[in-house]
């Protein structure tokens, strides 16, 4: 290297060299920064933007329960009625063998994680010793008037690790304040406060608009009730025709619409209105409120226990499961205790069979042993995410830049062909419900045309079973890019079974 004395250079040369040095330094810094940006973007891909509205944390936890239990119990249990008159004597309530631990054990054996009890039905009789009325267990012979069904229920459920819910009927055929808007709403709010102060960690509270045609005119202060509930226990999901957290599905058969959105416009809903059932059943793709549907149905024909009734057949319960949980809803299955205060053995046994059947159907996912191909892939959100155990926040996302083509997933058998009759698809609903239309092909032949998916969509194949090597799930229309959290191929031996399932 030859050193040139600084004095030997003219000003122009010095400035040129300084400019070149500065340019090289800036260029090196820019290249280093670009390298860091490229490296960072490759190592930490970002998820796609959510599609509003989104579920709350408590709504997501509720959805994952899939099946919850209702228990209708009260004076109607002893009168063989479904709707009491409000004139029943509390003396008839005397379940001498009442055992809420048995209720909780039956629920636990059936895999139930939430039980809801009718703290007060339309007859106005209260299963807890309310200080606002004597029409309760206080005036009954059960435990000498010192018992508390609700307390026993909460303690038994909690001991089994099961969450609890409460139904407090707005319609009250006993209390004389019913019909006076101010007085009755004060009474109702007082009982609401009493319940939620006394019994902690309630996860769902049930309100409905049911009442007889000849009932007194009455305006319920639902907004006040809902605000009070959230003030007392903020994590509660509130159920009603209009939410605000969970909506009624619009029927009592346990069946959602073939199309079922978790979104609605709450401004279109009015609790107790008869003209909204279809809207409740299907939801609204343009809805601005996340309000998923709960499908209520009883294991027997009636909601309360009746000696003349028996539990539904297993095949009926499985149909209900596919039409509720399999259509993006939660199933609320009523299992009524009898006059002794126990869930009948026949009902408990049917619940065990129901759980066993569901476990049998879904314990094996044939797709896990297959090759999975996808139309495109966003970095970091590959097809393998559809086969892991996280069905909520781990998902496949197609590329944003695939030219607007249909998105698809293909399941390829490795060796022998596939034998199945149930196809399961799940969306990552934490980022919004998206899929509007989809189709399923087996070896290139169209097998199923479907609409919404949501948290879980279950398709049963006509004819009992399907044989093939390649299953394609094609997303035809969606709000934004579809995000699939899980897919599955399963075999249901009870579907079109050659033997009769009782």
SULGI-V108964 format. One record per residue. N is the residue number from 0. RES is the residue in one letter. PHI is phi in whole degrees, -180 to 180 (none if undefined). Layout:
N:RES:PHI
N:RES:PHI
This chain:
0:X:none
1:X:-103
2:X:-91
3:X:-108
4:X:-57
5:X:-58
6:X:-69
7:X:-79
8:X:-99
9:X:-85
10:X:-59
11:X:-64
12:X:-68
13:X:-62
14:X:-64
15:X:-64
16:X:-66
17:X:-63
18:X:-64
19:X:-64
20:X:-64
21:X:-64
22:X:-62
23:X:-67
24:X:-64
25:X:-63
26:X:-64
27:X:-63
28:X:-66
29:X:-64
30:X:-65
31:X:-63
32:X:-66
33:X:-64
34:X:-63
35:X:-65
36:X:-64
37:X:-64
38:X:-62
39:X:-63
40:X:-68
41:X:-75
42:X:-82
43:X:-129
44:X:-67
45:X:-94
46:X:-72
47:X:-67
48:X:-68
49:X:-70
50:X:-110
51:X:-75
52:X:-81
53:X:-118
54:X:-76
55:X:-82
56:X:-59
57:X:-69
58:X:-68
59:X:-64
60:X:-65
61:X:-59
62:X:-61
63:X:-73
64:X:-67
65:X:68
66:X:-128
67:X:-127
68:X:-117
69:X:-107
70:X:-129
71:X:-90
72:X:-151
73:X:166
74:X:-66
75:X:-61
76:X:-58
77:X:-99
78:X:-108
79:X:67
80:X:-111
81:X:-94
82:X:-116
83:X:-76
84:X:-90
85:X:91
86:X:-101
87:X:-66
88:X:-77
89:X:-58
90:X:-64
91:X:-77
92:X:-85
93:X:-153
94:X:-77
95:X:-63
96:X:-111
97:X:-54
98:X:-145
99:X:-69
100:X:-64
101:X:-65
102:X:-57
103:X:-66
104:X:-66
105:X:-60
106:X:-64
107:X:-63
108:X:-64
109:X:-93
110:X:77
111:X:-82
112:X:-113
113:X:-148
114:X:-122
115:X:-116
116:X:-112
117:X:-75
118:X:-63
119:X:-150
120:X:-100
121:X:-62
122:X:-75
123:X:86
124:X:-75
125:X:-102
126:X:-84
127:X:-127
128:X:-78
129:X:-71
130:X:-82
131:X:-101
132:X:-158
133:X:-95
134:X:-82
135:X:-157
136:X:-60
137:X:-57
138:X:-96
139:X:-101
140:X:-76
141:X:-62
142:X:52
143:X:63
144:X:76
145:X:-111
146:X:-84
147:X:-147
148:X:-61
149:X:-65
150:X:-64
151:X:-61
152:X:-62
153:X:-62
154:X:-65
155:X:-67
156:X:-64
157:X:-60
158:X:-63
159:X:-94
160:X:75
161:X:-105
162:X:-78
163:X:-123
164:X:-138
165:X:-133
166:X:-111
167:X:-122
168:X:-62
169:X:-65
170:X:-74
171:X:-131
172:X:-85
173:X:-104
174:X:-69
175:X:-67
176:X:-75
177:X:-64
178:X:111
179:X:-102
180:X:-55
181:X:-66
182:X:-64
183:X:-72
184:X:-64
185:X:-64
186:X:-62
187:X:-64
188:X:-64
189:X:-63
190:X:-68
191:X:-62
192:X:-63
193:X:-59
194:X:-64
195:X:-80
196:X:-80
197:X:-79
198:X:-118
199:X:-89
200:X:58
201:X:-76
202:X:-102
203:X:-149
204:X:-128
205:X:-106
206:X:-124
207:X:-142
208:X:-107
209:X:-66
210:X:-167
211:X:-71
212:X:-63
213:X:-100
214:X:-68
215:X:-63
216:X:-66
217:X:-156
218:X:-103
219:X:-88
220:X:-88
221:X:-58
222:X:-60
223:X:-65
224:X:-61
225:X:-63
226:X:-63
227:X:-65
228:X:-59
229:X:-67
230:X:-68
231:X:-85
232:X:-145
233:X:-68
234:X:-86
235:X:-68
236:X:-90
237:X:-97
238:X:-101
239:X:-168
240:X:-57
241:X:-119
242:X:77
243:X:-88
244:X:-112
245:X:-136
246:X:-110
247:X:-70
248:X:-81
249:X:100
250:X:-149
251:X:-118
252:X:-103
253:X:77
254:X:-127
255:X:-91
256:X:-67
257:X:-58
258:X:-99
259:X:-145
260:X:-91
261:X:-83
262:X:-109
263:X:-147
264:X:-104
265:X:-63
266:X:-67
267:X:-88
268:X:-111
269:X:-139
270:X:-65
271:X:93
272:X:-69
273:X:-90
274:X:-98
275:X:-114
276:X:-63
277:X:-67
278:X:-63
279:X:-64
280:X:-69
281:X:-110
282:X:73
283:X:-145
284:X:-63
285:X:-102
286:X:-62
287:X:-100
288:X:-123
289:X:-82
290:X:-145
291:X:-68
292:X:-97
293:X:-114
294:X:-101
295:X:-98
296:X:-160
297:X:-102
298:X:-68
299:X:-114
300:X:-66
301:X:-99
302:X:-83
303:X:-96
304:X:-69
305:X:-135
306:X:-58
307:X:-78
308:X:-103
309:X:-129
310:X:-69
311:X:-62
312:X:-66
313:X:-58
314:X:-61
315:X:-68
316:X:-64
317:X:-67
318:X:-59
319:X:-63
320:X:-60
321:X:-64
322:X:-87
323:X:-120
324:X:-59
325:X:-76
326:X:-127
327:X:76
328:X:-127
329:X:-106
330:X:-93
331:X:-104
332:X:-101
333:X:-81
334:X:-132
335:X:-83
336:X:-67
337:X:-93
338:X:-66
339:X:-74
340:X:100
341:X:-124
342:X:-75
343:X:-56
344:X:-57
345:X:-62
346:X:-71
347:X:-63
348:X:-67
349:X:-65
350:X:-63
351:X:-61
352:X:-64
353:X:-62
354:X:-64
355:X:-60
356:X:-65
357:X:-62
358:X:-62
359:X:-62
360:X:-68
361:X:-108
362:X:-69
363:X:-117
364:X:-110
365:X:-62
366:X:-66
367:X:-67
368:X:-103
369:X:-118
370:X:-81
371:X:-115
372:X:-116
373:X:-133
374:X:-66
375:X:-166
376:X:-150
377:X:-80
378:X:-54
379:X:87
380:X:-128
381:X:-87
382:X:-63
383:X:-62
384:X:-67
385:X:-79
386:X:-118
387:X:-92
388:X:-89
389:X:-92
390:X:-98
391:X:-123
392:X:-115
393:X:-110
394:X:-156
395:X:-89
396:X:-127
397:X:-72
398:X:-67
399:X:-71
400:X:-115
401:X:-113
402:X:75
403:X:74
404:X:-74
405:X:-62
406:X:-96
407:X:-149
408:X:-128
409:X:-120
410:X:-111
411:X:-109
412:X:-68
413:X:-78
414:X:-122
415:X:-72
416:X:-70
417:X:-96
418:X:-127
419:X:-155
420:X:-149
421:X:-133
422:X:-114
423:X:-113
424:X:-132
425:X:-134
426:X:-99
427:X:-82
428:X:-71
429:X:-62
430:X:-109
431:X:105
432:X:-88
433:X:-125
434:X:-72
435:X:-102
436:X:-146
437:X:-149
438:X:-135
439:X:-126
440:X:-117
441:X:-123
442:X:52
443:X:84
444:X:-100
445:X:-65
446:X:-112
447:X:-140
448:X:-112
449:X:-133
450:X:-112
451:X:-72
452:X:-120
453:X:72
454:X:-59
455:X:-154
456:X:-125
457:X:-116
458:X:-110
459:X:-99
460:X:-79
461:X:-67
462:X:94
463:X:100
464:X:-159
465:X:-127
466:X:-119
467:X:-175
468:X:-115
469:X:-131
470:X:-113
471:X:-114
472:X:-103
473:X:-111
474:X:-92
475:X:-88
476:X:-146
477:X:-153
478:X:-86
479:X:76
480:X:-77
481:X:-72
482:X:-125
483:X:-99
484:X:-89
485:X:-161
486:X:-135
487:X:-158
488:X:-118
489:X:-134
490:X:-118
491:X:-103
492:X:-72
493:X:-91
494:X:-83
495:X:54
496:X:-64
497:X:-75
498:X:-109
499:X:-83
500:X:-98
501:X:-82
